[in-house]
């Protein structure tokens, strides 16, 4: 098996390494010290395509493989691990919306998500369930043509500072098969955010509890 990067992968890695050296590494320590969430820098990453790495091309992303994305993330993490971790989460949430979202929702959100103009959080972890999807208790109950969410999420990266929440909630009682994903505007009525978690490092991305 050949573990060498192909020409395209090497080009991706070189661009990511340059961005890490110039835009991330010089500021990483200060961001962590000051608890700064570098939104403008994340937007710069979006200009390079780093906010929609494996989102399909027809949805505005680069359509790369997960391996290609990992090569890019590896280089970015050398500049700032916390900021890169936020990018991985944003990419995951953006891909989910592109892959499974309704057309109107995709039209509303994807252009800004893949460009980095808006950011997304992935909301799975809960106080009593951790990240075990089969044990989630947050509920989504249908009322007319809407769903009403009730429950809490914890340790959510970007919470309180992102624009869209991809929320896993229970719509049926049959374990993991009863979980659905909802795209929720982060400023929707009925959402409250807890205080920032105290962490040893990783302070360049806010982490909070969310209550629905």
trRosetta pair geometry for C-beta under 8 A, 3 or more apart (Angstrom, degrees):
i j d omega theta_ij theta_ji phi_ij phi_ji
5 9 3.9 -136 -166 99 99 117
5 10 4.5 134 111 -61 126 79
5 13 6.4 -51 -138 -6 168 141
5 71 6.8 109 -114 -137 122 147
6 9 5.0 89 50 13 70 106
6 10 7.0 -135 94 -7 32 91
7 10 5.9 -58 -149 36 28 110
7 11 6.5 28 153 -20 63 106
8 11 5.6 -56 -152 34 33 112
8 12 6.5 34 151 -19 66 103
8 68 7.6 -29 120 -122 107 125
9 12 5.6 -50 -149 35 34 112
9 13 6.3 34 153 -19 66 106
9 67 8.0 -37 -112 126 129 98
9 68 6.0 -126 -106 -118 87 81
9 71 5.5 13 -165 95 99 176
10 13 5.6 -53 -146 38 32 113
10 14 6.3 36 154 -23 65 105
11 14 5.7 -52 -147 33 30 112
11 15 6.6 28 156 -16 64 104
12 15 6.1 -59 -152 37 30 107
12 16 6.3 24 154 -14 66 111
12 64 7.6 92 -109 -119 155 149
12 68 6.1 71 40 -172 174 94
12 71 6.0 83 97 99 120 118
12 72 5.3 -74 159 -74 110 99
13 16 5.8 -59 -146 41 30 110
13 17 6.0 31 156 -22 66 108
13 71 5.3 -72 -76 158 98 107
13 72 6.9 -131 -89 -88 50 51
13 74 7.7 -19 -125 71 98 105
13 75 5.3 152 -155 -49 68 142
14 17 5.8 -53 -144 36 28 111
14 18 6.4 29 156 -19 62 105
15 18 5.9 -56 -151 35 30 111
15 19 6.4 28 152 -17 64 107
15 48 6.4 170 155 -165 123 129
16 19 5.7 -55 -148 38 32 111
16 20 6.2 35 153 -22 66 106
16 50 7.4 121 -106 -97 94 124
16 71 7.7 154 27 124 152 72
16 72 4.4 175 -72 -150 151 70
16 73 7.9 -73 -162 -39 150 17
16 74 8.0 81 117 65 146 62
16 75 3.7 107 110 83 113 131
16 76 5.2 -77 -174 -50 107 81
17 20 5.6 -52 -147 35 31 114
17 21 6.4 30 155 -18 65 105
17 75 4.4 -87 -67 -163 69 124
17 78 7.2 6 -125 56 75 135
18 21 5.8 -55 -148 37 31 109
18 22 6.1 6 162 -2 66 116
19 22 6.2 -69 -137 49 26 96
19 23 5.2 -27 -174 28 69 120
19 24 6.9 57 135 -10 72 105
19 44 7.6 170 -149 127 113 107
19 45 6.8 105 172 -104 146 76
19 48 6.3 -81 -75 -17 148 169
19 50 7.6 -149 102 -40 170 150
19 76 6.8 -18 90 -105 110 86
19 79 7.3 -100 111 -15 65 163
20 23 7.3 -55 -95 54 12 79
20 24 4.8 -41 -145 42 52 127
20 25 5.9 63 154 -30 71 100
20 75 5.6 -151 -14 148 141 77
20 76 5.1 -168 -79 -125 109 38
20 77 7.7 -28 -121 39 137 24
20 78 5.3 65 159 72 152 87
20 79 3.0 -158 -166 -32 81 124
20 80 7.4 -166 -145 9 82 69
21 24 7.6 27 -6 48 12 84
21 25 5.6 -17 -131 21 34 132
21 79 6.5 -115 -50 -93 29 113
22 25 7.9 52 1 36 15 95
22 26 7.3 -12 -169 -2 26 119
23 26 7.8 -75 -153 32 6 100
23 27 7.6 -35 166 18 42 121
23 41 5.6 151 167 -146 108 104
23 44 5.9 -149 -145 102 153 145
23 45 7.7 -178 109 -62 150 81
23 79 7.2 38 74 172 65 155
24 27 6.7 -102 -165 49 25 92
24 28 5.8 39 161 -60 74 103
24 41 7.0 122 -85 177 67 140
24 76 6.7 118 -30 -165 164 71
24 79 2.9 82 87 139 126 126
24 80 4.1 -133 -176 0 108 104
24 83 6.0 -152 -131 62 111 144
24 84 7.7 35 -138 -47 155 93
25 28 5.8 -32 -133 -6 30 118
25 78 7.3 -21 -75 124 115 72
25 79 4.1 -95 -46 -140 78 75
25 80 6.8 -155 -74 -42 41 79
27 30 5.5 -70 -163 50 60 107
27 31 5.4 64 142 -30 89 105
27 38 6.9 98 119 -91 139 146
27 41 7.4 -155 67 -70 150 153
27 80 7.4 -28 79 -67 80 138
28 31 5.8 -56 -147 34 28 113
28 32 6.4 25 158 -17 63 107
28 79 6.4 177 -53 154 129 61
28 80 3.9 -168 -105 -97 111 97
28 81 8.0 75 -154 15 134 64
28 82 7.7 141 -152 33 94 100
28 83 7.3 -115 -111 0 89 119
28 204 6.9 -67 -148 -48 63 153
29 32 5.8 -57 -152 36 30 110
29 33 6.3 29 152 -19 65 108
30 33 5.5 -53 -143 38 34 112
30 34 5.9 10 164 1 69 113
30 36 7.1 7 123 18 78 136
31 34 6.4 -71 -140 51 22 93
31 35 7.9 32 168 -144 55 2
31 36 4.3 -101 -137 63 68 103
31 37 8.0 108 -165 -73 107 17
31 38 5.7 -48 -116 -41 136 112
31 80 6.9 23 51 -138 144 141
31 82 7.5 -163 113 70 123 130
31 83 7.3 14 120 -52 164 115
31 203 7.3 170 131 93 70 82
31 204 4.0 38 136 -104 121 111
32 35 7.6 21 -172 -73 27 40
32 82 6.8 137 -88 8 95 149
32 201 6.3 -22 -151 -142 131 58
32 202 7.6 46 -123 3 102 9
32 203 4.6 103 -152 51 59 102
32 204 5.5 -53 -73 -39 62 92
33 203 7.6 143 -21 77 11 140
35 196 7.0 74 -165 150 138 166
35 203 4.7 -79 -102 169 66 112
35 204 7.7 -161 -148 -84 31 34
35 206 7.6 67 178 -86 97 79
36 204 6.2 -10 76 -126 66 73
37 158 7.6 116 -146 -121 137 65
37 161 5.1 16 106 167 171 165
37 204 6.5 129 -103 175 44 53
37 205 6.1 79 -117 -117 92 39
37 206 5.5 -41 -67 -17 132 95
38 41 3.8 1 145 28 120 120
38 42 6.2 139 103 -22 76 84
38 83 6.1 -16 45 -109 118 128
38 204 6.3 -10 -4 -171 98 108
39 42 5.5 -55 -150 35 35 113
39 43 6.5 38 151 -21 66 101
39 119 7.2 -115 -130 -20 91 137
39 161 7.3 -136 -71 168 116 111
40 43 5.6 -50 -153 32 35 114
40 44 6.7 39 147 -20 63 100
41 44 5.4 -46 -153 31 39 115
41 45 6.7 44 146 -20 64 98
41 83 6.8 -31 104 -153 128 146
42 45 5.3 -46 -153 32 38 116
42 46 6.6 45 145 -23 63 99
42 51 7.2 83 170 -81 85 118
42 83 7.1 -148 -75 -164 89 101
42 86 7.0 -65 -101 109 131 125
42 87 7.0 -169 -132 -81 94 89
42 90 7.6 118 -166 -21 126 166
42 116 5.4 -171 137 -162 76 115
42 119 6.5 15 133 -84 150 127
43 46 5.2 -46 -154 30 38 118
43 47 6.9 47 147 -26 63 95
43 115 7.7 13 -149 138 76 77
43 116 4.4 160 -121 123 43 115
43 117 6.4 60 -124 -88 106 43
44 47 5.6 -43 -156 23 38 116
44 48 7.3 29 149 -9 62 101
44 116 7.5 -92 29 111 24 160
45 48 5.9 -62 -161 39 39 107
45 50 4.0 -71 171 66 92 131
45 51 6.1 111 109 -45 93 88
45 76 7.7 53 -126 -127 128 138
45 87 6.2 -84 142 -106 158 131
45 116 5.9 146 74 -98 76 153
46 49 7.5 65 -171 -65 36 10
46 50 6.5 -97 -78 57 30 75
46 51 3.9 -6 -104 0 85 132
46 52 7.7 60 -141 -6 79 88
46 114 7.2 128 -155 138 100 38
46 115 4.8 72 159 157 126 37
46 116 2.0 -138 -37 -4 143 121
46 117 6.9 -149 114 -26 166 54
47 115 7.4 36 -77 -166 50 74
47 116 6.9 -72 -25 36 58 133
49 52 6.3 -81 -166 59 64 83
49 53 6.7 99 140 -91 86 57
49 61 7.5 104 -163 -164 90 56
49 62 4.7 75 177 -57 128 121
49 114 8.0 -12 -141 173 57 89
50 53 6.2 7 -146 -61 41 100
50 72 6.6 -164 -120 158 95 136
50 76 7.2 115 -151 -77 143 148
50 87 6.0 -25 148 -159 106 136
50 91 8.0 -77 162 -72 57 118
50 116 7.6 33 70 -64 80 128
51 87 6.9 -105 -97 -143 61 88
51 90 5.9 -49 -145 126 83 129
51 91 6.8 -156 -164 -79 36 75
51 94 6.8 106 157 -33 76 164
51 113 6.6 -159 148 156 115 55
51 114 5.7 150 101 -162 95 30
51 115 6.6 -17 66 84 137 11
51 116 4.1 -180 -31 -67 155 84
51 119 8.0 -102 -140 -105 127 72
52 55 3.9 -58 -166 35 90 127
52 59 7.7 -151 -163 104 130 93
52 60 6.1 -50 177 109 171 82
52 61 3.3 -136 155 -113 107 86
52 62 6.1 140 104 -2 81 76
52 91 7.0 167 -106 -124 22 79
52 94 5.7 -106 -104 134 74 148
52 98 8.0 96 -147 -45 104 149
52 113 7.0 104 -76 116 103 80
52 114 3.3 15 -53 -138 145 90
52 115 7.8 5 -15 -39 123 34
53 61 6.8 -21 56 -173 12 111
53 62 5.5 -27 -146 44 37 122
53 64 5.1 -50 169 43 79 123
53 68 7.2 -169 174 105 109 95
53 69 4.2 113 130 -109 141 104
53 72 6.3 -160 -121 53 141 150
53 91 5.3 -8 28 -134 101 136
54 61 6.7 -7 95 152 15 144
54 62 7.3 -35 -70 69 27 87
54 63 7.0 45 -150 -149 41 18
54 64 5.2 -83 -86 69 68 72
54 65 6.8 13 -113 179 112 7
54 66 6.0 15 -87 -77 158 57
54 68 7.7 143 -79 67 94 100
54 69 5.1 -57 -37 -47 109 139
54 91 6.6 74 30 174 88 114
54 95 5.6 6 91 -95 91 134
55 59 5.3 -101 164 87 102 116
55 60 6.7 -13 119 74 128 71
55 61 2.7 157 80 -48 90 152
55 62 7.3 81 55 28 74 57
55 63 7.2 -62 93 -66 43 50
55 91 7.3 -134 -31 -156 93 73
55 94 5.3 -57 -69 128 130 106
55 95 5.1 -138 -83 -91 70 66
55 98 4.7 121 -149 -9 96 164
55 110 7.5 162 -175 -152 145 108
55 114 5.6 -117 69 -101 155 112
56 59 4.8 78 68 15 87 102
56 61 5.8 91 56 49 24 112
56 63 5.2 40 -146 -98 40 94
56 98 5.8 -178 25 153 90 131
56 99 7.6 122 -13 -80 112 72
57 60 7.6 138 -170 2 34 6
57 61 6.3 -99 -82 73 33 64
57 62 6.9 -9 -87 180 79 14
57 63 3.9 -36 -37 -31 87 134
59 98 4.1 118 133 -142 171 117
59 106 6.5 -83 -135 -169 111 122
59 110 5.4 -92 178 -170 96 152
59 114 7.1 160 127 -53 82 144
60 110 5.7 145 29 145 131 107
60 111 6.0 178 -88 -102 168 54
60 114 4.2 158 113 55 113 162
60 115 7.6 -54 160 -42 132 81
61 94 7.3 136 -81 133 126 122
61 95 7.6 37 -70 -91 168 75
61 98 6.7 -36 -13 -87 129 170
61 114 5.1 -128 -78 -128 69 127
64 68 3.9 -113 178 86 117 134
64 69 5.4 143 99 -51 122 81
64 72 7.9 65 107 -8 168 132
65 68 4.7 102 53 5 77 99
65 69 7.0 -139 97 -2 44 86
66 69 5.5 -52 -147 39 36 114
66 70 6.3 42 151 -25 66 103
67 70 5.6 -52 -149 32 32 113
67 71 6.7 36 151 -22 63 100
68 71 5.7 -50 -155 29 34 114
68 72 6.8 31 150 -14 64 104
69 72 5.7 -57 -155 37 36 111
69 73 6.2 34 151 -18 70 107
69 91 6.7 152 -157 163 138 159
70 73 5.6 -52 -141 39 34 111
70 74 6.2 44 155 -29 64 102
71 74 5.8 -49 -151 26 28 116
71 75 7.1 23 153 -12 59 103
72 75 6.1 -60 -158 37 33 106
72 76 6.3 29 151 -16 69 110
73 76 5.5 -56 -142 40 35 111
73 77 6.0 40 158 -28 68 106
73 84 5.7 121 -158 -179 77 114
73 87 7.0 -174 -112 92 92 116
73 88 5.8 52 -123 -77 141 105
74 77 6.0 -54 -149 29 25 113
74 78 7.4 33 150 -26 56 98
75 78 6.0 -48 -165 18 37 114
75 79 7.9 27 145 -10 61 99
76 79 5.9 -61 -170 33 46 108
76 80 7.5 -45 161 52 76 68
76 83 7.5 -112 161 98 108 94
76 84 4.2 147 115 -105 107 115
76 87 6.7 -37 129 48 160 153
77 80 7.5 -96 -143 79 35 32
77 81 4.9 42 -158 -106 86 66
77 84 4.3 -116 -81 63 68 166
77 85 7.8 72 -107 -45 101 70
79 83 7.6 -49 100 60 96 124
79 84 7.4 124 60 -46 85 115
80 83 4.1 37 106 24 123 113
80 84 6.2 158 89 -16 66 88
80 204 6.2 -38 177 63 127 167
81 84 5.7 -62 -147 41 29 111
81 85 6.2 34 155 -25 66 105
81 202 7.3 -68 101 -93 100 79
82 85 5.7 -50 -150 30 30 114
82 86 6.8 31 151 -18 61 101
82 201 7.2 -159 -62 157 121 81
82 202 4.4 157 -104 -137 112 56
82 203 6.9 -45 -128 41 169 33
82 204 4.0 127 96 51 133 101
82 205 5.0 -162 169 0 98 99
83 86 5.7 -51 -156 32 36 113
83 87 6.7 38 146 -19 64 102
83 204 5.3 -48 -55 121 83 134
83 205 6.8 165 -89 -51 41 102
84 87 5.4 -51 -152 34 38 115
84 88 6.6 42 150 -22 67 98
85 88 5.6 -48 -152 30 36 112
85 89 6.7 34 151 -16 65 103
85 157 6.8 -123 127 -137 103 158
85 202 7.2 -18 41 -135 151 108
85 205 6.6 -114 80 3 104 155
86 89 5.7 -54 -151 37 35 111
86 90 6.2 36 152 -19 67 107
86 119 7.7 -7 166 -163 110 134
86 157 5.8 -157 -105 158 75 124
86 158 5.9 115 -140 -61 107 109
86 204 7.8 -111 -14 112 132 88
86 205 4.4 -179 -64 -103 120 136
87 90 5.6 -52 -142 38 33 112
87 91 6.2 36 157 -21 65 105
88 91 5.8 -54 -149 35 29 112
88 92 6.5 31 152 -21 63 105
89 92 5.7 -54 -151 34 32 112
89 93 6.4 26 155 -14 66 107
89 120 7.7 -150 130 97 82 76
89 121 6.7 0 146 -136 126 49
89 122 5.1 -134 -165 9 93 112
89 157 5.2 167 -17 77 173 134
89 158 6.8 -169 98 -5 140 126
90 93 5.9 -58 -147 40 30 108
90 94 6.1 29 156 -19 66 110
90 113 7.4 -173 180 -167 96 90
90 119 5.5 -66 -111 -153 125 82
90 120 5.3 122 -136 52 68 80
90 121 8.0 -28 -86 -75 66 36
90 158 7.6 100 -67 -53 92 161
90 162 7.8 -164 -97 -127 97 130
91 94 5.8 -57 -142 39 28 111
91 95 6.2 30 158 -20 64 107
92 95 5.9 -56 -148 36 27 110
92 96 6.5 30 153 -22 62 105
92 122 5.6 -5 93 -68 118 146
93 96 5.7 -52 -151 31 32 114
93 97 6.7 29 154 -16 64 104
93 113 7.8 -122 104 -156 95 135
93 120 3.7 -152 107 120 141 128
93 121 6.6 96 -66 86 160 11
93 122 4.8 -145 -67 -69 103 86
93 164 7.1 157 150 100 132 106
93 166 4.3 -172 -139 -1 97 134
94 97 5.9 -55 -152 36 33 108
94 98 6.3 30 152 -17 66 109
94 110 7.1 108 -160 -128 91 73
94 113 4.5 170 -113 148 109 127
94 114 6.2 135 -173 -74 141 67
94 120 5.9 160 -57 28 73 141
95 98 5.6 -58 -145 40 32 111
95 99 5.9 24 160 -16 68 113
96 99 6.0 -63 -141 41 25 105
96 100 6.0 -33 179 31 64 111
96 101 7.6 88 126 -39 63 94
96 122 7.9 115 4 -112 145 103
96 166 5.6 85 78 -148 142 154
96 181 6.3 -93 170 151 132 161
97 100 7.2 -84 -127 57 17 72
97 101 4.2 17 -168 -33 63 137
97 105 6.8 -123 -162 130 102 110
97 106 6.3 156 151 -99 92 73
97 109 6.1 -68 168 91 155 133
97 110 6.5 -169 113 -78 119 89
97 113 7.0 83 57 38 145 171
97 120 7.5 -135 -17 -110 133 165
97 164 7.7 5 -64 143 150 149
97 166 6.8 -123 -52 -90 94 120
97 183 5.7 73 -108 -90 108 136
98 101 6.7 3 -56 22 13 110
98 106 6.4 94 -113 -129 49 114
98 110 6.0 94 -86 -113 88 128
100 181 6.9 73 95 64 142 128
101 105 4.4 -117 175 91 115 121
101 106 4.8 145 94 -59 119 86
101 109 7.6 -89 178 50 168 124
101 110 7.9 -178 61 -53 147 108
101 183 6.0 25 -114 -23 117 145
102 105 4.6 85 61 10 83 108
102 106 6.9 -154 91 -9 39 88
103 106 5.7 -56 -147 36 31 111
103 107 6.3 30 156 -20 66 106
104 107 5.7 -53 -147 36 31 112
104 108 6.4 31 153 -21 64 108
105 108 5.7 -56 -149 35 31 112
105 109 6.1 -8 167 10 67 115
105 183 5.6 118 -173 63 136 148
106 109 6.7 -77 -136 51 23 86
106 110 4.9 10 -172 -20 68 127
107 110 7.1 -24 -86 28 13 103
107 111 7.9 14 -169 -13 41 104
109 112 6.3 -81 -166 49 45 99
109 113 5.5 33 153 -22 85 119
109 118 7.1 -100 -155 81 77 141
109 164 5.9 65 -144 -81 135 156
109 183 6.9 -123 -8 176 165 142
110 113 5.4 -62 -135 41 34 110
110 114 5.8 22 174 -13 74 108
111 114 6.6 -60 -141 39 22 99
111 115 6.3 9 162 -7 59 118
111 117 7.9 -4 124 37 73 127
112 115 6.0 -66 -143 46 28 106
112 117 4.2 -87 -152 73 81 108
112 118 3.9 41 137 12 118 109
112 163 7.5 -53 124 86 131 158
113 116 7.8 40 180 -66 27 26
113 117 7.9 -72 -50 52 21 73
113 118 5.7 -49 -76 77 58 92
113 119 7.5 117 -127 -108 71 21
113 120 5.9 15 -129 -24 118 118
113 164 7.0 -42 -86 28 118 143
116 119 7.3 17 -155 -75 57 81
118 162 7.8 86 172 -174 73 70
118 163 4.0 -63 -165 44 105 155
118 164 6.5 70 145 -10 119 103
119 158 6.1 -132 133 -159 124 142
119 161 7.5 -4 73 119 136 78
119 162 4.2 -102 101 -131 96 88
119 163 5.7 116 51 12 56 90
119 164 7.5 -165 102 31 36 80
120 158 7.7 77 111 103 24 157
120 162 5.8 113 -123 175 10 133
120 163 6.9 -54 -76 62 55 76
120 164 4.3 -30 -108 74 88 100
120 165 7.2 168 -160 -85 74 20
120 166 6.1 45 173 -17 119 100
121 156 5.4 62 171 168 133 106
121 157 6.2 -179 -134 80 96 62
121 158 4.3 -160 -84 77 104 113
121 159 5.6 95 -135 -72 169 63
121 162 4.5 160 -30 46 96 154
121 164 7.3 180 25 90 66 52
121 165 5.3 -18 66 -112 98 69
121 166 7.1 -162 92 26 48 73
121 186 7.3 86 19 -95 114 120
122 156 7.6 -165 76 -147 47 87
122 157 7.5 15 41 48 82 99
122 166 5.3 -17 -115 64 58 109
123 153 4.5 -37 -167 -129 99 172
123 156 5.3 1 -107 -119 79 131
123 159 7.8 90 -93 -88 102 110
123 165 5.2 21 -17 -175 133 103
123 166 6.3 173 21 81 82 50
123 167 4.4 -17 72 -106 127 65
123 168 6.5 -163 97 17 70 72
123 210 6.3 -53 -129 50 131 145
124 131 5.4 49 118 -137 118 81
124 133 6.7 -54 -159 -86 111 85
124 136 7.7 -93 -167 -88 64 127
124 153 7.3 99 57 -139 17 117
124 168 4.9 36 -110 21 69 133
125 129 7.7 -174 -159 85 45 83
125 130 6.1 -42 -141 -178 87 37
125 131 4.9 -37 -90 -76 83 77
125 153 6.1 93 75 -166 61 82
125 154 5.5 -84 118 68 102 70
125 155 5.1 -31 93 61 150 105
125 156 6.9 -167 51 -70 101 70
126 129 4.3 34 63 40 112 102
126 130 7.1 -31 55 16 64 15
126 135 7.8 -147 57 106 125 88
126 136 5.8 130 -9 -128 144 71
126 137 6.4 162 164 33 161 85
126 138 6.3 -154 -95 -24 132 102
126 151 7.1 -37 -124 163 125 117
126 152 6.4 113 -144 90 84 71
126 153 5.9 -67 -90 -113 65 51
126 154 6.4 95 -149 14 21 92
127 152 6.0 18 -10 94 111 121
127 154 5.3 95 -69 -21 67 136
128 135 7.4 -123 115 145 82 114
128 137 6.6 20 62 2 120 132
129 132 5.1 -124 174 59 86 91
129 135 3.8 177 -134 103 107 103
129 136 5.3 -168 92 -86 173 43
129 137 6.5 175 -33 -6 129 86
130 135 7.7 41 43 68 77 130
132 135 4.3 32 101 22 114 113
132 136 7.6 -165 95 -43 63 67
133 136 5.9 -21 -159 -21 44 114
133 168 6.3 -80 -129 168 97 151
133 176 5.1 66 103 -126 104 92
133 179 5.3 -69 175 -21 104 170
134 175 4.5 -11 -150 -170 99 85
134 176 4.0 -49 -84 -54 83 85
134 179 7.7 -103 -90 -27 35 126
136 151 7.9 58 173 172 89 162
136 168 6.1 -121 -99 122 167 105
136 169 7.0 -146 142 -129 136 29
136 170 5.5 179 100 -48 100 100
136 179 6.0 82 39 -104 137 117
137 151 5.8 169 104 -127 75 128
137 170 6.7 -36 -147 -2 19 137
138 149 6.6 6 174 -169 103 96
138 150 7.0 -178 -156 90 64 41
138 151 2.8 -162 -113 80 71 156
138 152 6.9 -153 -83 35 104 30
138 153 6.8 -4 -58 -58 149 84
138 167 7.2 -104 131 173 149 107
138 168 7.2 105 65 98 125 62
138 169 4.6 -87 116 -118 99 81
138 170 6.4 145 81 6 52 85
138 212 6.7 72 -151 38 113 129
139 149 7.1 162 87 -149 49 49
139 150 5.3 -7 58 57 94 89
139 151 5.9 134 12 -36 61 118
139 169 6.0 74 174 180 8 103
139 170 5.2 -44 -105 65 59 94
139 171 7.8 123 -161 -81 64 39
140 147 4.5 10 180 177 102 126
140 148 7.1 156 -154 72 53 36
140 149 5.3 -20 -98 -94 77 71
140 169 3.9 99 -30 111 104 134
140 170 6.8 170 17 68 77 39
140 171 5.2 -32 68 -79 103 85
140 180 6.3 -86 48 63 144 115
140 182 6.1 157 -103 -40 149 140
141 147 6.7 145 69 -157 30 70
141 148 5.3 -25 63 58 86 91
141 150 7.3 3 5 9 108 109
142 146 7.4 155 -152 89 58 37
142 147 5.5 -42 -93 -97 57 72
142 148 8.0 157 -104 14 10 76
142 171 7.9 53 -33 -143 96 104
143 146 5.7 -23 69 73 81 86
143 147 7.3 125 20 -120 74 22
143 148 5.3 25 5 -13 124 115
147 169 7.9 144 155 83 134 144
147 171 7.9 -53 -132 -101 134 110
147 182 6.4 -125 80 -108 143 141
149 167 6.4 8 -123 125 155 154
149 169 5.6 -111 -126 -96 100 160
149 182 6.8 -150 -70 62 126 159
149 184 7.0 -37 -5 -88 151 150
149 190 7.7 146 64 115 87 129
149 212 4.0 -44 115 160 106 150
150 212 5.7 -144 -108 104 22 95
151 169 6.8 164 33 -124 138 98
151 211 7.8 -147 111 -147 31 56
151 212 5.7 10 51 50 59 107
152 209 6.2 -3 -174 -178 108 105
152 210 6.7 162 -156 85 59 52
152 211 4.9 -19 -103 -103 89 71
152 212 7.2 -165 -79 18 39 73
153 156 5.2 54 125 -53 116 126
153 159 7.8 -176 96 -94 112 143
153 167 7.2 -125 -43 -131 145 92
153 209 6.8 166 88 -158 52 57
153 210 4.6 3 55 53 100 100
153 212 7.9 51 -5 -15 94 102
154 209 4.9 -15 -109 -107 69 86
154 210 7.9 -153 -71 24 31 65
155 197 6.7 22 -104 -40 64 161
155 207 5.7 -7 -150 -178 52 115
155 209 7.8 18 -21 -80 40 63
156 159 3.9 78 92 -48 108 125
156 165 7.9 6 -178 -131 146 108
156 207 6.7 155 66 -154 37 63
156 208 6.2 -40 58 67 90 60
156 209 7.3 110 13 -115 101 21
156 210 5.5 -6 20 -10 152 114
157 205 5.3 6 -161 146 96 131
157 206 7.6 128 -162 81 46 49
157 207 5.7 -26 -96 -98 51 83
158 161 5.5 -113 -168 67 63 92
158 162 4.0 46 150 -37 119 120
158 205 6.1 -46 -63 -170 65 101
158 206 6.3 82 -122 62 19 84
159 162 7.0 -40 -91 21 24 104
159 165 7.9 45 -113 -101 80 113
159 193 5.7 167 149 -133 100 113
159 206 6.4 -117 59 113 60 101
159 207 6.8 56 29 -154 103 29
159 208 3.9 -128 90 55 119 97
159 209 7.4 -174 116 53 162 11
159 210 5.3 -131 -146 -54 134 106
160 186 7.9 178 -93 176 15 124
160 193 4.1 121 -81 -176 104 163
160 196 7.7 -108 49 -76 151 80
160 206 5.7 -81 62 123 108 146
160 208 5.0 50 -12 19 122 155
161 206 5.1 115 -1 32 129 134
162 165 7.2 121 92 -70 118 67
162 186 5.6 163 93 -70 70 155
163 185 7.2 -42 166 -150 67 69
163 186 5.4 -147 -168 13 18 123
163 187 7.9 -29 -146 -11 58 96
164 183 6.1 -14 -173 -167 114 90
164 184 7.2 141 -164 72 62 43
164 185 6.4 -48 -107 -111 65 41
164 186 6.0 -101 -65 -31 15 93
165 183 7.5 149 79 -158 50 41
165 184 4.5 -26 66 66 101 97
165 185 7.7 15 19 102 86 8
165 186 5.4 119 -28 -89 96 74
165 191 7.8 169 3 -129 152 151
165 210 7.1 147 -127 -162 150 169
166 181 5.9 -1 -179 -174 92 110
166 182 7.4 161 -157 78 46 41
166 183 5.9 -19 -101 -99 68 65
166 184 7.8 167 -88 20 20 77
167 181 7.0 149 75 -157 41 57
167 182 4.8 -24 63 62 96 94
167 183 7.9 171 18 -85 79 16
167 184 5.3 13 -1 5 125 126
167 212 7.5 76 -152 -57 156 148
168 179 5.4 7 -174 -177 100 117
168 180 7.5 163 -148 83 55 32
168 181 5.6 -30 -93 -98 64 72
168 182 8.0 171 -82 18 18 76
169 179 7.1 150 77 -150 23 71
169 180 6.2 -29 68 65 74 79
169 181 7.9 129 20 -108 71 25
169 182 6.0 -4 18 3 118 120
170 173 7.3 55 176 -88 123 46
170 178 5.4 25 -153 127 84 105
170 179 6.0 -47 -96 -97 56 62
170 180 7.8 107 -142 19 12 78
171 178 6.1 -160 63 179 58 72
171 179 7.4 115 17 -137 82 15
171 180 4.5 24 -5 0 130 123
172 177 7.1 -41 79 110 126 77
172 178 3.4 -129 77 -130 78 98
173 178 5.5 153 8 -105 9 167
174 177 4.9 -30 104 70 105 106
174 178 4.7 139 48 -46 61 108
175 178 6.2 122 57 10 31 100
176 179 5.9 -44 -165 8 47 118
184 188 5.6 -81 178 4 93 145
184 191 7.4 139 145 -70 128 139
185 188 4.7 122 71 -49 88 92
186 191 7.0 -137 -176 109 44 161
187 191 7.3 -152 -148 56 15 127
188 191 5.4 80 69 -9 79 121
190 212 6.3 43 132 -164 102 60
191 210 6.5 -20 -163 -167 98 99
191 211 7.3 150 -156 79 48 53
191 212 6.0 -16 -102 -103 72 65
192 210 7.5 153 80 -156 45 52
192 211 4.8 -13 60 58 94 103
193 208 4.9 31 -174 136 97 148
193 209 7.1 144 -163 79 49 56
193 210 5.9 -21 -104 -102 67 68
193 211 7.9 -162 -74 20 23 77
194 208 4.9 173 63 -173 78 90
194 209 3.5 37 7 49 137 99
194 210 7.4 -110 2 -58 88 30
194 211 7.4 92 -44 -17 90 100
195 208 6.9 -171 90 -126 19 99
196 206 5.3 -88 -115 -148 108 91
196 207 6.6 85 -158 57 71 57
196 208 5.8 -62 -99 -77 45 92
197 207 4.4 -44 32 94 119 103
197 208 6.6 -164 -20 -87 84 39
197 209 7.9 108 -59 -28 99 77
199 202 5.1 -66 136 67 146 99
199 203 6.0 -179 68 -73 108 75
199 207 6.4 73 -42 34 135 135
202 205 6.3 -45 173 43 81 94
202 207 7.4 31 126 -25 114 131
